[in-house]
Amino acid sequence: MDPLHLRSAGVSVLLAFDSGEAEVVHWGADLGEDLPELGLLRNPVPHSALDVPVVAGLLPQASSGWLGRPALRGHRPAPTAADDGDPGSAFSPALRVAAAEAIRGGRGARIVHADAKAGLEVTSELVLGEGGLLEITHELANTGAGPYCLDELAAVVPVPGEASELLDLTGRWCRENHPQRHHIGQGTWVRSGRHGRTGHDSSLLVAAGTAGFSNRSGRVWAIHFGWSGNHEQYLDSLADGRRSLGAAELLGSGEIVLAAGEKYATPTLYAAYSDRGLDGVTERFYRWFRARPQHVTSEGRAGYRPRPIVLNTWEAVYFDHRLEPLLELAESAAELGVERFVLDDGWFRGRRSDGAGLGDWYVDETVWPEGLKPLIDAVTSHGMEFGLWVEPEMVNLDSDVARAHPEWIVRPSAPSPKDGGRLPLEWRHQHVLDLVNPDAWQYIYDRLDTLLRENDIAYLKWDQNRDLAEHGHAGRPSVHEQTLAAYRLFDALRAAHLTVEIESCSSGGARVDLGILQRTDRVWASDCNDALERQTIQRWTEAVLPPELVGAHVGPTHSHTTGRVHDISFRAITALFGHFGIEWDIRKASQAERETLRRAIALYKGHRQLLHSGTRVNADIVEPNLALHGVVSDDGGEALFAAVSLGTLAAETPGRLGLPGLNPERTYRVDVVLPTPDDGDWNDTFIQTSPPVWLSSGATASGRFLAEVGIPLPILRPEHAILLRTRAIN
Ligand code: GLA
């Protein structure tokens, strides 16, 4: 069988078949058309080893010598007549290529591996997108006669030996997506998520790279796993020198048992190669997102619409849902230029605190005697859209639905006439609705559908506020089925309400992945609105997600989650680099704060087209408390950078900072812009005897000069930021 060579945007994926299996013999830089005879890649055989070269297949397996983590694990529980008395071979299949073809005009491959004796067949698709992002999926079919118990089906990509460092992300509530990094030795580095949702600590990106790889330099091979349930991502580094990155759904014991003829499809593994550091990885993900017809800024969706400025009521009023203050808030928001007003938790029956009400998706008549209409009318008459918070997958025991249908609540042992069955431990006083139960699913669908039909709702903030612990259905683990049932709920509601946007929130950023983002329009990156924390959270969330999908709000002066105080300018500049919003009782803001907010909104409106279509760049800076990031337009005509002081600096002055990503051949004018009114010296932001000379006049220089020599930054106060507006003048 001839090799298949997928090429796109500077990336090659080369598949060889001469071993009888599909092997990815190269995933990395574009190789051009002139390829040698691939037999030359066969490895030598060492002493005290298998007597043949080990094949590192697309589906690594012990039957061809792979003693690292195999792609497929499972077994047949008992012999059946149809097994020919040999049920055992399924535990270690010998999957060999049965068919392979190019698809998607040569940018993709479909490969079928089969082991007829074991009764297993795996169909794999590899697609290299126009932006060079590789997608891999496998589908396993049980072609035998008896049941097959699946433990794992992983997707893996090879990583070359020159990758010596690994970076992944981790976190917790209010501190999502922080990087960690280590040297790659021998062994397996596994990141497991058993949260039943993606998880606050889930690694949005696992990146292996050459020594010292950074934002802008080094070669990087990175993966993301598009799944919102239990999962593992890993780097396997074997004693024979081979390395691979892989990911799989983490299945519970007996969770997937395929009857004869049944299939299991893996979530998608996304893989990005870059020869320009992490920013090159980011660029591939952004291109992939933005090429999707359902993307929020795509013409295909409902015609291009700029991302509207949001006001979310949570940190403004919490559960205080009196109409009068909410009407005042809406008026105050509209006056500033807000375009979407989102009513958060607290509007449905019994929801006077977080102890009750989840599941009763009816407007609470005691709090809203005339329904939501008076508020929605006020919001829309101000020219804003109305959005509503829901948490459809959850239930409080103190709710009508839990009282009427205790059997809809997920629990390890079902209620019986003798007892109520054992419940999992509570989390924020709540439990999980068993969406695998069709009646429960239908009830939730009908409630949400009715709410959307009866009210003028343009947006749902769809929350999911607990881990799924001891999660089962009919005596078996069921996170897999629950995740698919939740996906079906999103898909069905979207299909019925085409223009309604949905946000994926999960106690902040615990459900941020490309699986959920295929059916939602933005994520709530974190419950932490502290601008300092947000700088890191957003930098790393936006390593994969473009900023138009990342909710970023100007929070209260005193951060509710950290107690820190930041000035309005720093909070606003931080929120500008996402999908901008406000989450603060702005009725209490001072005149000066309102004026800054108004100017920040004008800046956002003036730059959102650039921010939500351009390339994100992150400068490499040695000083850990200084960051410079920005967005450069695709044509290189303009850019908006933020220089951010994350704390005190080691040096007296920040020195000259290079502006990355500009066109070296063009000439630019750079101006400092701040949302605070210009009082001549912006002393609230700077701490210096005299500013750099260009501060008042602006700087004019070529893109090459600005990148290589840079410009001296003013001395920022700790936890402050400035914007550098950069426009080509030739
Ligand atoms: C979660 C969300 C918050 C807010 C509350 C409401 O914590 O992350 O933004 O919506 O729920 O209960």
Boltz pocket constraint, residues with backbone or C-beta under 6 A from the ligand:
constraints:
  - pocket:
      binder: B
      contacts: [[A, 314], [A, 344], [A, 345], [A, 354], [A, 389], [A, 463], [A, 465], [A, 505], [A, 506], [A, 507], [A, 508], [A, 524], [A, 527]]
      max_distance: 6.0
